[in-house]
Amino acid sequence: MAHALRDARQKIGFSLDEAGERAGMSPGEIANLESGLIAPTKADVGALSRAYQLSPDEWTNLAILQAAVN
């Protein structure tokens, strides 16, 4: 899950600061999610998916991964 979140952010070219601003999260929280220090909630995955403008298929894949880690 952590790698998928990092890959999605890097694919769109966002810094941690920009991703945090767009998703309503702190850059540190995103860094912790991407490093696997904390598990994302459904709300986290939804906020990041919208911020990263993921397709429905990409969002679904992240939601499946999120459910698997929780």
C-alpha positions as CSV (number, residue, x, y, z in Angstrom):
1,M,0.0,0.0,0.0
2,A,2.8,2.4,0.9
3,H,4.5,2.0,-2.4
4,A,1.2,2.4,-4.3
5,L,0.5,5.7,-2.5
6,R,4.1,7.0,-3.2
7,D,3.9,5.9,-6.9
8,A,0.5,7.7,-7.4
9,R,1.9,10.9,-5.9
10,Q,5.1,10.8,-7.9
11,K,3.2,9.9,-11.1
12,I,1.3,13.2,-10.9
13,G,4.5,15.1,-9.9
14,F,3.4,16.4,-6.5
15,S,5.7,17.1,-3.7
16,L,4.7,16.0,-0.2
17,D,3.7,19.6,0.6
18,E,1.5,20.0,-2.5
19,A,-0.1,16.6,-2.0
20,G,-0.9,17.5,1.6
21,E,-2.4,20.8,0.7
22,R,-4.6,19.2,-2.0
23,A,-5.7,16.3,0.2
24,G,-6.1,18.2,3.4
25,M,-3.4,16.3,5.2
26,S,0.0,17.2,6.6
27,P,3.1,16.4,4.5
28,G,4.3,14.4,7.5
29,E,1.2,12.3,7.5
30,I,1.6,11.5,3.8
31,A,5.2,10.6,4.4
32,N,4.2,8.3,7.2
33,L,1.6,6.6,4.9
34,E,4.1,6.3,2.1
35,S,6.7,4.7,4.4
36,G,4.2,2.3,6.0
37,L,4.6,3.8,9.5
38,I,0.8,4.3,9.6
39,A,-2.0,2.5,7.8
40,P,-4.3,4.6,5.7
41,T,-8.0,4.9,6.5
42,K,-10.7,4.8,3.9
43,A,-10.9,8.6,4.2
44,D,-7.2,8.9,3.6
45,V,-7.4,6.8,0.5
46,G,-10.4,8.8,-0.8
47,A,-8.7,12.2,-0.1
48,L,-5.5,11.1,-1.8
49,S,-7.3,9.6,-4.7
50,R,-9.2,12.8,-5.4
51,A,-6.1,14.9,-4.9
52,Y,-4.1,12.7,-7.3
53,Q,-7.0,12.6,-9.8
54,L,-6.9,8.9,-10.0
55,S,-9.2,7.0,-12.4
56,P,-12.0,4.9,-10.9
57,D,-9.9,1.7,-11.6
58,E,-6.8,3.2,-9.8
59,W,-9.0,4.3,-6.9
60,T,-10.5,0.8,-6.6
61,N,-7.1,-0.8,-6.6
62,L,-6.0,1.5,-3.7
63,A,-9.2,0.8,-1.8
64,I,-8.6,-2.9,-2.2
65,L,-5.1,-2.5,-0.9
66,Q,-6.3,-0.3,2.0
67,A,-8.9,-3.0,3.0
68,A,-6.1,-5.7,3.0
69,V,-3.9,-3.8,5.4
70,N,-6.7,-3.0,7.9
